[in-house]
Amino acid sequence: MTLTIGIDVGGTKVAGGVVDELGNVLASNRRPTPAEDPAATRDTIVEVAAELAAKYPEATAIGIGAAAWIDAAGSTVLFAPNLAWRDEPLRDYVSKAVGLPTVLENDANVAGWAEFRFGVAEHADDSMVMITVGTGIGGAIVVNGKLWRGANGIAAELGHIQSVPDGHPCGCGRLGCLEQYASGNALVRFARAGARQEPERAAKLLELAGGDALAISGRQITEAARSGDGVAMDAFAQVGYWLGVALADLAQSLDPQIMVIGGGVIDAGPLLMGPAERTYREQLAQRNRFPVAEVRAAEMGNAAGVVGAADLARRA
């Protein structure tokens, strides 16, 4: 059985694993990410990969998933919002340092690929759209059984499709992006605003935040919503609504076999998935004569980045 190494590079950690053809992680390790130092981050990736390669010398390739924009050739990190990389030729550096063929890909793409191959979408053989909902929003698109990277390698930036014309300013420079209405940051913004406007409906939320609406965090919103806090539940309803609208637009554009919602915010379960799927179905009511993709929560969790990167390396 072929073994490959997957590396998941984020703003706080570099996680690695040796993965078999069935998506099982046989060994893993991690290091903190020295995010302010591009050279140190690059060398940390090499350390993680080399340690795993030494333990499993039969490993044949390395896959790297990075929270960054990757060029069309899959060799260079063009830009990483949470790391100091700019035009970093990461693929070839790691390949030369460790002595194994290396594949470089965006982190949302590798997570989506893991779900398509081994997770909630493994029954699909043709297509999938995945939206990752965390602090921001990312995405992955599979078409004809292959990851769709686009002409320039930066397809599926789903967080930056416009939801509200002239809406909330986004860090990308546009107004009204989905990321401003359906991300973890949006959830917190909605909850804080609601707590200031209707403190009587946010009693549990304000209690958890020590009475300070500006101190409200995502975890507190989830806990309060599970306790029936009105403002916290409203915040999830708003995020779910905008997520459902975006899913409906993507379904009409791409007609995939399955729509997947991933990322840390899905830990809230039905609080998010309920309003998202309900809105999705309502938005597509006119298509009730035709099948539409089911909406499912991702299953791979924290292993998705490592597993997806390793599997892409196997197929390169």
Backbone bond lengths (Angstrom), bond angles and torsions (degrees), N, CA, C in turn:
res aa  C-N    CA-C-N  psi(-1)  N-CA   C-N-CA  omega(-1)  CA-C   N-CA-C  phi
1 M - - - 1.466 - - 1.516 109.57 -
2 T 1.326 116.15 130.39 1.457 121.37 -178.42 1.523 111.33 -71.57
3 L 1.312 116.08 134.04 1.461 121.81 176.42 1.522 109.16 -113.06
4 T 1.313 116.13 141.20 1.458 121.76 175.04 1.522 108.93 -135.71
5 I 1.321 115.56 164.70 1.460 122.26 -177.70 1.524 109.22 -108.91
6 G 1.316 116.47 130.53 1.457 121.66 175.19 1.508 110.38 -111.85
7 I 1.330 116.39 137.59 1.466 122.56 178.56 1.524 108.65 -124.79
8 D 1.319 116.87 126.52 1.465 123.27 178.88 1.526 108.29 -110.65
9 V 1.344 116.00 112.17 1.464 120.97 -174.89 1.517 109.78 -105.88
10 G 1.317 116.64 115.31 1.460 122.07 177.39 1.509 111.34 -121.15
11 G 1.309 116.27 -176.43 1.452 120.77 -177.71 1.516 114.29 -70.88
12 T 1.350 117.55 -19.71 1.460 120.27 -177.74 1.519 114.03 -117.99
13 K 1.347 117.58 -22.05 1.465 119.02 -176.77 1.521 111.29 -146.06
14 V 1.337 114.78 152.57 1.466 123.01 168.28 1.518 105.79 -113.66
15 A 1.328 116.47 110.99 1.468 121.57 -177.26 1.521 109.21 -109.48
16 G 1.313 116.84 138.89 1.449 121.05 179.93 1.512 111.70 -130.40
17 G 1.335 115.67 160.03 1.454 120.11 177.59 1.519 111.35 -160.40
18 V 1.321 115.89 151.70 1.462 122.69 171.44 1.520 106.67 -96.63
19 V 1.330 116.38 126.06 1.465 121.51 -170.19 1.524 110.16 -125.15
20 D 1.333 116.26 136.88 1.464 119.13 177.28 1.526 111.20 -92.48
21 E 1.333 116.78 -178.15 1.464 121.72 -174.14 1.523 113.45 -67.54
22 L 1.328 117.11 -16.24 1.464 121.60 179.95 1.525 112.31 -95.84
23 G 1.331 116.85 3.35 1.460 120.46 179.97 1.509 114.40 86.12
24 N 1.329 117.79 11.30 1.466 121.07 178.25 1.523 110.32 -82.91
25 V 1.330 116.45 134.44 1.465 121.67 177.31 1.522 108.01 -90.73
26 L 1.332 116.42 114.35 1.466 122.11 -174.94 1.523 112.57 -88.46
27 A 1.296 117.07 -27.19 1.464 122.09 178.09 1.510 108.12 -155.57
28 S 1.326 116.95 151.91 1.458 119.94 -179.06 1.519 110.96 -146.98
29 N 1.315 115.93 158.92 1.458 122.31 174.23 1.519 108.59 -155.51
30 R 1.317 116.96 172.73 1.464 120.18 179.03 1.520 110.04 -161.08
31 R 1.319 114.59 158.54 1.463 122.91 175.45 1.528 107.63 -139.90
32 P 1.322 118.16 153.39 1.470 119.73 170.81 1.519 110.14 -64.87
33 T 1.328 116.69 146.53 1.468 121.20 178.39 1.528 110.14 -87.49
34 P 1.326 118.33 119.89 1.470 120.49 173.18 1.527 108.99 -79.77
35 A 1.325 115.72 72.47 1.467 122.35 -164.64 1.527 114.26 -61.18
36 E 1.321 118.27 -24.21 1.467 120.29 -177.54 1.522 112.81 -85.36
37 D 1.323 117.17 -4.90 1.462 121.40 -174.77 1.531 109.29 -125.15
38 P 1.336 118.86 101.37 1.465 121.00 -176.83 1.520 113.53 -57.60
39 A 1.321 117.08 -42.53 1.463 119.95 -178.89 1.522 111.17 -66.22
40 A 1.333 116.68 -40.99 1.459 120.06 179.53 1.526 111.23 -67.51
41 T 1.336 117.02 -36.77 1.466 120.14 176.38 1.523 110.57 -63.78
42 R 1.312 115.81 -45.56 1.467 121.94 177.82 1.528 110.82 -57.29
43 D 1.335 116.48 -44.27 1.457 120.01 -177.85 1.534 112.14 -73.65
44 T 1.311 116.18 -28.11 1.472 119.34 175.00 1.527 110.38 -65.76
45 I 1.329 116.24 -40.24 1.470 120.25 176.18 1.523 110.30 -60.32
46 V 1.330 116.05 -43.88 1.464 120.55 178.53 1.529 110.58 -61.01
47 E 1.322 117.58 -43.09 1.466 121.46 179.82 1.527 111.04 -60.42
48 V 1.336 116.20 -46.37 1.463 120.53 -179.47 1.521 110.60 -62.36
49 A 1.320 116.95 -46.32 1.464 120.97 -178.82 1.521 111.85 -67.19
50 A 1.340 116.89 -43.13 1.464 120.54 -177.86 1.526 111.24 -64.94
51 E 1.311 117.11 -38.66 1.463 120.53 178.53 1.524 110.90 -61.48
52 L 1.333 116.99 -42.34 1.460 120.96 179.57 1.530 111.16 -71.00
53 A 1.334 116.45 -38.03 1.461 120.35 178.86 1.527 111.25 -65.04
54 A 1.319 116.76 -35.17 1.457 120.26 178.21 1.533 111.01 -68.62
55 K 1.312 115.89 -35.75 1.469 120.60 -179.72 1.523 111.07 -74.88
56 Y 1.331 116.41 -34.28 1.473 122.23 179.46 1.533 108.90 -125.63
57 P 1.335 117.49 78.19 1.469 119.91 -176.93 1.522 113.98 -64.16
58 E 1.337 117.44 -13.19 1.458 120.47 177.33 1.534 112.56 -79.72
59 A 1.329 118.12 -7.00 1.467 121.17 177.39 1.525 109.75 -60.74
60 T 1.326 116.83 136.42 1.465 121.05 -170.32 1.526 114.91 -104.72
61 A 1.335 118.74 -16.28 1.461 120.29 -175.84 1.521 110.05 -162.83
62 I 1.339 115.06 165.88 1.468 122.25 178.86 1.523 108.73 -123.11
63 G 1.323 116.32 135.32 1.454 122.02 171.15 1.513 109.52 -116.37
64 I 1.322 117.34 135.26 1.469 121.92 179.53 1.519 109.11 -119.94
65 G 1.314 116.58 127.62 1.456 122.39 171.14 1.513 108.35 -108.99
66 A 1.318 117.53 120.63 1.463 121.26 -176.20 1.518 110.69 -123.82
67 A 1.318 115.71 142.77 1.467 121.39 177.25 1.519 108.10 -75.34
68 A 1.335 115.04 78.00 1.460 119.92 -171.29 1.520 110.17 -164.57
69 W 1.339 114.72 167.58 1.462 120.75 170.06 1.517 107.59 -88.64
70 I 1.323 116.06 129.36 1.459 123.00 -177.63 1.527 108.59 -110.85
71 D 1.334 117.39 143.21 1.456 120.13 -177.18 1.530 111.90 -71.11
72 A 1.332 116.15 170.33 1.461 121.71 -175.57 1.520 112.31 -61.17
73 A 1.332 117.37 -31.17 1.462 121.14 -179.83 1.527 112.45 -78.56
74 G 1.328 116.77 -9.54 1.466 119.86 -178.30 1.510 112.56 68.39
75 S 1.317 117.12 33.71 1.462 120.11 -176.76 1.522 113.99 -121.26
76 T 1.337 116.65 -25.84 1.461 120.63 -170.41 1.526 111.75 -126.47
77 V 1.327 115.97 135.43 1.462 120.67 170.35 1.525 107.38 -78.99
78 L 1.327 116.44 111.83 1.462 120.28 -179.22 1.525 111.66 -74.33
79 F 1.335 114.87 -42.50 1.472 120.00 -175.62 1.519 108.20 -163.27
80 A 1.320 116.74 137.38 1.461 121.53 177.11 1.524 108.18 -130.22
81 P 1.346 118.06 114.63 1.464 119.88 -173.89 1.517 114.50 -64.36
82 N 1.347 118.11 -28.04 1.458 120.69 -176.73 1.528 112.67 -110.51
83 L 1.320 116.06 7.31 1.461 121.52 176.74 1.526 107.68 -130.32
84 A 1.315 116.79 166.61 1.470 119.89 -175.32 1.530 112.61 -89.94
85 W 1.325 117.69 11.08 1.467 120.78 -178.68 1.524 112.61 -69.66
86 R 1.311 116.61 136.42 1.453 124.18 169.68 1.527 107.12 -143.44
87 D 1.333 117.37 117.78 1.469 121.98 179.96 1.533 111.59 52.11
88 E 1.310 115.40 50.56 1.464 122.12 -177.43 1.534 110.01 -94.09
89 P 1.349 119.21 118.45 1.474 122.14 -179.81 1.528 110.86 -78.31
90 L 1.309 116.13 68.31 1.460 121.41 -167.99 1.525 113.22 -71.52
91 R 1.323 117.21 -41.56 1.473 119.69 -174.10 1.526 111.69 -56.84
92 D 1.315 117.22 -52.48 1.454 120.57 -174.92 1.519 111.88 -69.43
93 Y 1.328 116.17 -33.08 1.470 119.29 178.36 1.525 110.53 -63.08
94 V 1.325 116.32 -48.14 1.470 120.01 -178.87 1.523 110.57 -66.50
95 S 1.316 116.82 -42.66 1.465 120.84 -179.86 1.527 110.97 -58.14
96 K 1.322 116.96 -45.70 1.465 121.24 -179.45 1.526 111.45 -67.80
97 A 1.336 116.53 -40.79 1.467 120.38 -176.13 1.527 112.23 -69.32
98 V 1.334 117.12 -37.28 1.475 120.71 -175.95 1.533 111.26 -96.37
99 G 1.333 116.66 -23.53 1.454 120.21 179.43 1.509 114.38 83.21
100 L 1.338 117.10 28.22 1.463 121.56 178.58 1.527 109.86 -134.43
101 P 1.338 118.01 145.46 1.467 119.93 173.72 1.521 109.91 -55.86
102 T 1.325 116.66 140.80 1.466 121.24 -173.05 1.518 110.76 -131.27
103 V 1.318 115.20 141.14 1.463 123.75 176.22 1.525 108.09 -116.91
104 L 1.327 117.64 138.35 1.463 122.79 -179.69 1.515 109.32 -121.58
105 E 1.335 116.87 131.47 1.457 120.91 -177.26 1.522 110.36 -149.60
106 N 1.327 115.59 160.08 1.463 122.92 175.55 1.523 110.93 -64.77
107 D 1.325 117.08 146.07 1.470 120.68 -174.49 1.524 113.33 -65.21
108 A 1.333 118.19 -38.42 1.465 119.58 178.21 1.522 110.83 -67.13
109 N 1.327 117.10 -35.54 1.456 120.48 177.59 1.526 111.68 -63.41
110 V 1.331 117.15 -43.35 1.461 118.39 -178.61 1.528 110.81 -69.79
111 A 1.338 117.30 -36.29 1.468 119.73 176.88 1.524 110.75 -64.78
112 G 1.339 116.08 -41.95 1.452 119.79 177.60 1.516 111.80 -63.56
113 W 1.332 116.75 -40.74 1.461 120.14 178.64 1.529 111.30 -62.77
114 A 1.324 116.99 -38.41 1.464 120.52 177.02 1.521 111.07 -61.09
115 E 1.330 117.09 -41.23 1.465 119.85 178.85 1.533 111.10 -67.73
116 F 1.322 116.54 -36.73 1.464 120.52 -180.00 1.527 111.43 -68.62
117 R 1.310 116.43 -38.40 1.469 120.27 -176.31 1.528 113.45 -85.20
118 F 1.347 116.45 -39.81 1.463 118.95 -169.44 1.529 114.55 -130.61
119 G 1.319 117.48 -8.83 1.456 120.28 -172.70 1.507 113.75 -106.30
120 V 1.318 115.74 -139.01 1.462 121.64 -172.33 1.520 112.33 -65.54
121 A 1.334 118.07 -22.13 1.467 121.45 -178.50 1.524 112.90 -102.63
122 E 1.322 118.43 14.93 1.463 119.34 -174.30 1.526 112.80 -65.92
123 H 1.348 117.75 -19.18 1.462 119.74 176.69 1.526 112.24 -76.93
124 A 1.344 116.72 -16.09 1.463 120.65 179.96 1.529 109.02 -78.66
125 D 1.316 116.41 139.00 1.458 119.44 179.08 1.525 112.46 -117.04
126 D 1.323 116.64 -3.09 1.456 119.81 -174.47 1.522 113.17 -121.52
127 S 1.333 118.25 -53.34 1.461 118.48 -167.62 1.519 112.42 -153.30
128 M 1.327 114.26 153.92 1.469 122.77 179.87 1.516 108.75 -158.75
129 V 1.325 116.45 144.29 1.465 121.62 167.70 1.525 107.03 -121.24
130 M 1.327 116.43 130.25 1.464 120.77 177.72 1.515 109.27 -124.34
131 I 1.338 115.42 131.62 1.465 122.11 171.57 1.517 107.57 -108.85
132 T 1.331 116.73 125.47 1.460 120.65 177.40 1.522 108.77 -98.97
133 V 1.312 115.87 122.69 1.461 121.98 -175.58 1.527 109.03 -110.75
134 G 1.314 115.53 104.73 1.456 121.83 176.78 1.513 108.73 -131.84
135 T 1.319 116.59 -139.84 1.463 119.96 174.16 1.525 109.22 -54.53
136 G 1.327 116.01 -43.97 1.465 122.94 171.30 1.516 109.28 -116.51
137 I 1.318 116.18 -155.59 1.470 120.99 -179.86 1.528 109.06 -134.60
138 G 1.320 114.91 132.33 1.457 121.56 173.63 1.517 109.22 -123.92
139 G 1.318 115.95 -172.76 1.455 118.07 -179.53 1.506 112.32 -164.62
140 A 1.323 115.42 166.12 1.457 122.52 175.20 1.520 107.73 -147.02
141 I 1.328 115.93 141.48 1.457 121.76 179.68 1.523 108.62 -128.40
142 V 1.328 115.97 129.38 1.462 121.76 173.67 1.524 107.64 -113.95
143 V 1.326 116.93 128.27 1.463 123.19 179.44 1.527 107.85 -131.98
144 N 1.335 115.67 133.13 1.470 120.61 -179.13 1.530 111.66 54.82
145 G 1.330 115.73 36.16 1.456 121.17 176.97 1.510 115.28 74.18
146 K 1.340 117.39 11.04 1.453 120.85 -179.11 1.529 110.42 -129.79
147 L 1.329 114.66 146.83 1.457 120.24 175.68 1.527 109.32 -64.35
148 W 1.329 115.93 128.09 1.459 120.46 -179.20 1.520 109.12 -95.02
149 R 1.334 115.90 112.42 1.455 121.55 -175.32 1.527 112.20 -98.41
150 G 1.336 117.53 -16.48 1.452 120.82 -177.73 1.516 112.05 84.07
151 A 1.321 116.32 172.23 1.461 121.89 -176.10 1.519 112.84 -64.46
152 N 1.339 117.24 -30.06 1.462 121.38 -176.06 1.520 113.67 -115.33
153 G 1.334 116.35 9.65 1.463 120.43 176.46 1.512 115.15 83.65
154 I 1.329 118.34 4.63 1.471 119.28 -174.24 1.531 112.06 -124.11
155 A 1.342 116.16 34.24 1.467 120.01 175.81 1.526 110.71 -68.95
156 A 1.331 114.90 167.96 1.473 123.68 173.68 1.522 113.85 67.59
157 E 1.336 117.83 28.74 1.460 119.93 170.40 1.536 107.28 -80.26
158 L 1.332 114.73 69.77 1.459 120.66 -169.72 1.526 112.98 -70.41
159 G 1.310 116.90 -20.62 1.458 119.68 177.77 1.514 113.17 -67.64
160 H 1.331 116.80 -13.18 1.461 119.77 -175.10 1.520 113.17 -114.60
161 I 1.336 116.44 19.61 1.453 118.81 163.87 1.529 107.07 -78.26
162 Q 1.312 116.71 146.56 1.460 119.64 -173.66 1.519 111.40 -81.97
163 S 1.317 116.05 128.89 1.454 122.31 176.00 1.522 112.11 -100.68
164 V 1.323 116.60 -40.38 1.465 121.78 -175.66 1.527 109.42 -128.81
165 P 1.335 118.51 108.89 1.466 119.78 177.22 1.533 110.96 -55.86
166 D 1.324 116.04 132.69 1.476 121.78 -178.47 1.524 111.83 57.76
167 G 1.325 116.08 32.05 1.458 120.88 -178.56 1.520 113.14 -85.57
168 H 1.328 115.50 -153.75 1.458 122.40 -174.70 1.530 110.18 -61.41
169 P 1.335 118.50 136.58 1.472 120.57 179.56 1.528 111.33 -62.70
170 C 1.321 115.51 140.48 1.454 121.95 179.58 1.522 109.65 -112.12
171 G 1.308 116.72 153.51 1.452 121.31 179.17 1.512 113.73 -63.10
172 C 1.336 116.97 -18.50 1.468 120.46 179.75 1.522 111.98 -78.36
173 G 1.337 116.81 -10.40 1.457 121.06 179.88 1.520 114.01 105.39
174 R 1.335 117.38 -11.43 1.458 120.40 178.89 1.530 109.82 -91.93
175 L 1.310 116.09 175.88 1.454 122.93 175.76 1.526 109.36 -114.57
176 G 1.327 115.67 139.62 1.458 120.38 171.38 1.508 116.41 75.86
177 C 1.330 119.16 23.78 1.465 121.45 179.46 1.532 111.11 -65.85
178 L 1.324 115.19 152.76 1.467 121.14 177.86 1.520 111.59 -52.66
179 E 1.319 116.86 -37.51 1.459 121.08 -179.30 1.522 112.62 -57.19
180 Q 1.318 117.07 -27.26 1.464 121.23 -179.88 1.525 113.24 -82.66
181 Y 1.328 116.76 -4.28 1.463 120.26 -176.16 1.523 113.77 -128.58
182 A 1.323 118.12 -14.87 1.466 118.85 -174.36 1.521 113.42 -134.26
183 S 1.316 118.80 16.65 1.462 122.38 -179.19 1.527 111.11 -102.08
184 G 1.335 115.59 176.28 1.450 119.78 174.25 1.511 112.27 -61.19
185 N 1.328 116.90 -38.57 1.471 120.14 176.99 1.527 111.17 -63.91
186 A 1.335 116.93 -38.64 1.466 120.34 178.12 1.525 110.57 -65.31
187 L 1.328 116.48 -40.71 1.469 121.09 178.19 1.525 110.29 -56.15
188 V 1.328 115.68 -46.65 1.466 120.31 -179.96 1.531 110.26 -65.10
189 R 1.318 117.63 -42.51 1.468 120.40 179.67 1.518 111.54 -61.43
190 F 1.335 116.90 -44.30 1.465 120.73 178.55 1.531 110.82 -61.80
191 A 1.327 116.36 -43.89 1.466 119.92 -176.72 1.528 111.57 -67.75
192 R 1.315 116.62 -42.30 1.459 119.19 179.43 1.522 111.06 -63.35
193 A 1.327 116.79 -42.68 1.463 119.99 178.82 1.521 110.81 -63.74
194 G 1.323 116.69 -42.41 1.461 120.75 179.84 1.517 112.36 -64.43
195 A 1.327 116.58 -38.94 1.464 120.39 -179.81 1.518 111.59 -67.06
196 R 1.332 116.74 -34.80 1.465 119.48 177.47 1.527 111.12 -71.50
197 Q 1.319 116.61 -37.63 1.461 120.85 -176.51 1.523 113.03 -80.44
198 E 1.324 117.38 -35.54 1.466 121.70 -176.81 1.528 110.54 -133.41
199 P 1.321 117.70 66.86 1.469 120.07 -175.41 1.530 112.94 -59.36
200 E 1.328 117.11 -28.57 1.473 118.90 -179.28 1.526 111.59 -68.03
201 R 1.339 118.17 -26.85 1.470 121.38 177.74 1.524 111.58 -90.05
202 A 1.330 116.62 -1.57 1.457 121.19 -178.31 1.524 111.22 -118.89
203 A 1.323 115.85 31.20 1.468 119.77 -174.20 1.529 112.10 -58.09
204 K 1.313 117.27 -49.05 1.470 120.58 -178.50 1.516 110.39 -66.98
205 L 1.300 116.86 -41.85 1.464 121.85 -179.48 1.525 110.64 -61.11
206 L 1.316 116.57 -46.30 1.463 120.41 179.93 1.526 111.19 -68.59
207 E 1.311 116.44 -33.35 1.465 119.42 176.50 1.533 110.31 -61.80
208 L 1.337 116.51 -45.01 1.466 120.82 -179.54 1.523 111.65 -66.46
209 A 1.332 116.40 -29.86 1.471 121.59 -178.33 1.518 112.44 -92.38
210 G 1.314 118.38 10.88 1.461 121.27 179.23 1.507 113.69 68.40
211 G 1.347 116.30 26.16 1.456 120.93 177.78 1.517 114.65 84.23
212 D 1.316 117.86 -1.22 1.457 121.66 -176.51 1.533 109.94 -108.01
213 A 1.321 116.64 110.46 1.464 120.23 -178.26 1.523 111.83 -60.04
214 L 1.322 117.50 -32.91 1.462 120.62 -178.59 1.524 112.53 -73.74
215 A 1.335 117.52 -10.54 1.469 121.33 178.97 1.528 112.22 -94.52
216 I 1.321 117.04 -0.75 1.467 120.63 -178.24 1.532 110.42 -62.95
217 S 1.341 115.60 133.92 1.466 121.44 -179.66 1.523 110.16 -118.47
218 G 1.311 115.26 168.75 1.457 120.33 -179.76 1.515 113.22 -60.34
219 R 1.317 117.30 -43.66 1.470 120.21 -179.97 1.528 111.25 -63.14
220 Q 1.322 115.77 -37.90 1.464 119.26 178.37 1.516 111.03 -66.10
221 I 1.331 116.82 -36.55 1.470 120.04 178.53 1.523 110.50 -63.67
222 T 1.326 116.34 -43.25 1.465 120.02 178.56 1.521 110.94 -62.89
223 E 1.323 117.19 -46.53 1.467 120.82 -179.59 1.529 111.00 -62.37
224 A 1.332 116.14 -44.02 1.463 119.58 -179.17 1.523 111.25 -66.52
225 A 1.321 117.29 -40.25 1.470 120.61 179.69 1.521 110.80 -63.43
226 R 1.312 116.99 -38.84 1.471 120.48 177.89 1.521 111.93 -66.52
227 S 1.330 115.67 -21.46 1.468 120.49 176.47 1.525 112.25 -91.53
228 G 1.328 117.22 1.41 1.457 121.15 177.46 1.513 115.55 92.41
229 D 1.330 117.94 11.85 1.462 120.86 178.96 1.531 109.76 -62.05
230 G 1.338 116.89 125.50 1.455 121.33 -173.42 1.511 113.85 -64.43
231 V 1.334 117.38 -44.33 1.457 120.60 -178.09 1.526 110.62 -67.76
232 A 1.321 116.81 -40.89 1.463 119.99 178.84 1.526 110.95 -63.32
233 M 1.323 116.86 -41.70 1.467 120.16 178.36 1.531 110.79 -66.29
234 D 1.332 116.56 -37.54 1.469 120.46 176.88 1.525 111.18 -62.34
235 A 1.342 116.86 -39.00 1.463 120.37 -179.62 1.532 110.44 -62.05
236 F 1.333 116.43 -43.83 1.465 119.96 177.19 1.532 110.96 -65.01
237 A 1.336 116.09 -37.82 1.464 119.44 179.27 1.530 111.01 -62.84
238 Q 1.333 116.36 -39.96 1.464 119.38 179.16 1.530 111.53 -66.67
239 V 1.324 116.72 -45.78 1.463 120.17 178.10 1.528 110.33 -61.65
240 G 1.339 115.78 -44.38 1.460 120.20 179.30 1.519 112.51 -62.08
241 Y 1.329 116.43 -38.38 1.472 119.87 178.65 1.524 110.95 -59.97
242 W 1.338 116.59 -52.33 1.460 119.66 -176.52 1.527 111.34 -66.68
243 L 1.322 116.03 -33.49 1.457 119.34 176.60 1.529 110.45 -66.07
244 G 1.327 116.66 -41.66 1.459 120.97 178.54 1.509 112.89 -64.14
245 V 1.333 117.03 -38.62 1.466 120.78 177.19 1.529 109.94 -62.67
246 A 1.331 116.51 -44.78 1.464 120.14 179.87 1.523 111.52 -64.10
247 L 1.313 116.71 -40.98 1.465 120.32 178.23 1.528 110.82 -61.39
248 A 1.324 116.50 -40.65 1.464 119.94 178.83 1.523 111.30 -64.09
249 D 1.328 116.88 -41.50 1.466 120.19 177.49 1.524 110.90 -61.78
250 L 1.335 116.14 -42.21 1.459 120.43 -179.27 1.521 111.35 -68.75
251 A 1.335 116.54 -35.93 1.462 119.93 177.19 1.525 110.79 -63.77
252 Q 1.323 116.27 -40.82 1.464 119.54 179.89 1.528 111.35 -70.41
253 S 1.315 117.21 -28.99 1.460 120.93 -179.14 1.522 112.33 -80.59
254 L 1.342 116.78 -40.92 1.457 120.59 -168.78 1.525 114.63 -115.65
255 D 1.342 117.47 -19.77 1.470 121.76 179.24 1.533 112.23 48.79
256 P 1.345 118.35 56.17 1.461 120.18 -178.17 1.530 111.70 -78.13
257 Q 1.320 115.54 168.12 1.464 120.27 175.83 1.529 111.34 -70.96
258 I 1.327 117.26 -34.35 1.459 120.95 -175.58 1.521 109.80 -149.92
259 M 1.344 114.92 144.70 1.465 122.25 173.49 1.533 107.14 -109.58
260 V 1.317 116.75 131.22 1.464 121.33 -177.09 1.527 109.29 -121.19
261 I 1.318 115.96 136.45 1.462 121.89 173.20 1.520 107.64 -110.57
262 G 1.322 116.51 121.74 1.455 121.64 179.81 1.514 111.19 -124.47
263 G 1.336 115.85 -169.08 1.462 120.89 179.55 1.518 112.16 94.36
264 G 1.309 115.28 168.52 1.457 121.09 -173.47 1.517 115.47 -62.64
265 V 1.327 117.93 -30.28 1.462 120.61 -175.97 1.531 112.06 -67.11
266 I 1.340 118.13 -20.83 1.473 118.48 -179.94 1.526 112.42 -70.97
267 D 1.343 117.27 -7.19 1.467 118.94 172.82 1.524 111.14 -59.91
268 A 1.328 116.67 -19.68 1.468 120.77 177.50 1.522 112.36 -72.88
269 G 1.321 117.87 -10.16 1.460 122.05 174.61 1.511 113.70 61.19
270 P 1.338 117.63 -129.24 1.467 121.38 -175.41 1.530 114.25 -60.54
271 L 1.331 117.93 -22.87 1.462 119.99 178.74 1.529 110.97 -59.34
272 L 1.335 115.92 -34.79 1.460 120.86 177.85 1.527 111.48 -98.39
273 M 1.330 116.29 -48.00 1.461 120.31 -174.49 1.522 112.04 -63.94
274 G 1.334 117.26 -34.89 1.466 121.01 -178.83 1.523 112.66 -59.05
275 P 1.341 117.98 -60.85 1.469 118.59 -179.60 1.523 113.29 -66.07
276 A 1.329 118.03 -30.11 1.465 120.02 178.99 1.522 110.62 -65.94
277 E 1.325 116.95 -48.29 1.467 118.80 -178.35 1.520 111.38 -70.74
278 R 1.317 117.18 -36.12 1.465 120.33 178.58 1.535 110.59 -62.05
279 T 1.319 116.38 -46.05 1.465 119.77 178.57 1.524 111.19 -64.97
280 Y 1.312 116.51 -41.57 1.466 121.73 177.80 1.524 110.64 -55.44
281 R 1.325 116.98 -47.77 1.467 120.70 -179.46 1.524 111.30 -66.52
282 E 1.323 116.18 -40.51 1.466 119.38 179.46 1.528 110.79 -64.18
283 Q 1.324 116.81 -39.92 1.457 121.10 -178.88 1.528 112.12 -66.93
284 L 1.331 116.20 -25.31 1.463 121.05 -178.37 1.523 112.52 -105.86
285 A 1.323 116.47 19.15 1.472 119.96 -175.92 1.524 112.02 -58.22
286 Q 1.333 116.75 -33.89 1.459 120.16 -178.61 1.519 112.39 -68.85
287 R 1.332 116.69 -12.29 1.457 119.95 179.85 1.529 112.03 -99.62
288 N 1.336 116.96 22.92 1.460 119.00 -173.04 1.526 113.55 -68.01
289 R 1.311 117.61 -8.29 1.463 120.00 174.67 1.532 111.45 -82.80
290 F 1.325 116.13 -11.63 1.460 120.66 -174.33 1.528 109.63 -122.10
291 P 1.310 117.37 151.00 1.472 118.88 175.19 1.523 110.79 -69.48
292 V 1.306 117.10 143.35 1.461 121.55 173.16 1.522 107.84 -126.06
293 A 1.307 115.21 155.08 1.460 120.89 -176.41 1.526 111.53 -60.68
294 E 1.317 115.85 140.48 1.456 119.81 172.31 1.519 109.34 -72.19
295 V 1.331 116.35 156.16 1.460 122.45 176.80 1.519 108.16 -110.55
296 R 1.325 116.58 124.37 1.461 120.78 -177.40 1.529 110.34 -131.71
297 A 1.317 116.12 154.49 1.459 121.80 174.30 1.523 109.62 -83.94
298 A 1.319 116.43 141.11 1.460 121.67 178.62 1.531 110.35 -60.33
299 E 1.323 115.94 153.51 1.467 121.43 -176.18 1.525 114.66 -116.92
300 M 1.325 117.65 -19.24 1.463 119.83 -169.26 1.529 114.00 -77.05
301 G 1.323 117.13 -20.20 1.457 120.39 177.14 1.518 113.42 60.20
302 N 1.339 115.89 -142.37 1.458 120.93 -174.64 1.521 113.42 -68.13
303 A 1.330 117.22 -16.48 1.465 120.23 -179.34 1.521 112.50 -79.40
304 A 1.328 118.01 -12.82 1.465 120.96 -171.09 1.522 112.96 -58.00
305 G 1.330 117.83 -43.48 1.452 120.30 -177.02 1.519 112.79 -62.77
306 V 1.317 116.18 -46.73 1.462 121.02 -179.92 1.525 110.87 -65.89
307 V 1.335 117.23 -46.81 1.453 121.39 -176.55 1.535 111.44 -66.58
308 G 1.328 116.58 -44.13 1.459 120.00 -179.81 1.519 111.85 -65.51
309 A 1.323 117.70 -42.45 1.461 120.50 179.00 1.521 111.20 -63.60
310 A 1.315 116.70 -42.07 1.464 120.42 179.56 1.512 111.52 -64.50
311 D 1.333 117.30 -39.79 1.462 119.67 -178.93 1.526 111.67 -70.26
312 L 1.317 117.48 -36.20 1.464 119.97 175.38 1.522 111.07 -64.81
313 A 1.317 116.73 -36.60 1.469 119.78 176.74 1.526 110.75 -64.00
314 R 1.309 116.24 -39.00 1.482 121.10 179.35 1.513 111.63 -61.71
315 R 1.329 117.01 -31.67 1.455 121.59 -174.03 1.524 113.95 -94.56
316 A 1.320 116.66 -4.43 1.468 119.88 -175.92 1.535 111.50 -70.71
